[in-house]
Amino acid sequence: MSDSAVRSIPFRDADGNEKTLDDLGEVVLVVNVASKCGLTPQYEQLEELQRLYGDRGFSVVGFPCNQFFGQEPGSMEQILDFCSTTYGVTFPINDKVKVNGKNAADLYKALKQTEDAGGKAGRVEWNFEKFLVLPDGEVIRFRPKQKPDDPAIVSAIESALTR
């Protein structure tokens, strides 16, 4: 998907303020996150990416989602507390969203049109699915089990930051 409009789709931050990806960085890694998932330790690698590249116009952008076996049941206050105390998260955690179904957030409706490396678009498979959004609006999709420090993700981030 290459559409700069995805960068200007509004969403709500943890305080209820309207934001867009343009507000958060030139290169953003959008991730649907959850506190009680087997993939939750990916927070550590996401934070490492934030620390490595944050001063170069990059940001991880987390969206809590409770659509997968209720693995993000807490309030925003509980989620933010968990992220900061357990994983030292400094990247933005936004308001809870739905990523699939008719009530999916507009940002996710747009992101899900992007195909993964295997050519498959559509539904978000699970927590910690990743969408790297480049400055021109191009989106690169990585599935949940692909860890944030995977060479393909790191290479895509580094390439985008040197464009």
Residue, then its C-alpha position, 0 to 999 in steps of 0.5 A: m500500500s502506498d497512500s500518504a492518506v494513511r498518515s493523516i487518519p485520526f485516532r485518539d491517544a491515551d488521553g483522548n486527544e486526536k492524533t495522526l501518524d504524522d504527529l508521531g514521526e516520519v517513520v512509524l511502526v504501528v503495533n496492536v499490543a496486549s498485556k496478557c499475551g504470549l507475545t507480550p515480551q515483544y514490548e522489550q524489543l519494541e522499546e529497544l527499537q524506540r531507543l535506537y531510532g527515536d532520535r532519527g524521526f522513528s517511533v513505535v506506536g502502540f494500540p492496545c486491543n482486547q479482540f484476541f481472547g481478551q488479552e488486554p482487559g485493563s483500563m487505559e491507566q492499568i495498561l499505561d502503568f503495566c507498560s511503563t513499570t514492566y517494560g519501561v515503555t517510552f513510545p506512545i500507547n494510544d487509546k484501545v482500538k478494535v483492529n478487525g470487524k465492522n467496528a475496526a479503527d479507521l487506521y486499521k481498516a486502511l493498514k489491513q489492505t497491505e499485503d504481508a511478505g507472503g502476499k496476504a492482506g486482510r484481518v490482523e492475525w493476532n496481537f503484535e502485528k506490525f505495520l511500518v509506515l514510511p514517510d510517503g505513506e507506503v506500508i510494510r506489514f509484518r505478522p505477529k510472530q515476527k519479532p521486532d528485532d527481526p533483521a527484515i524489520v530492522s533493515a526496513i526501518e534503517s532503509a526508511l530513515t536514510r531515504 
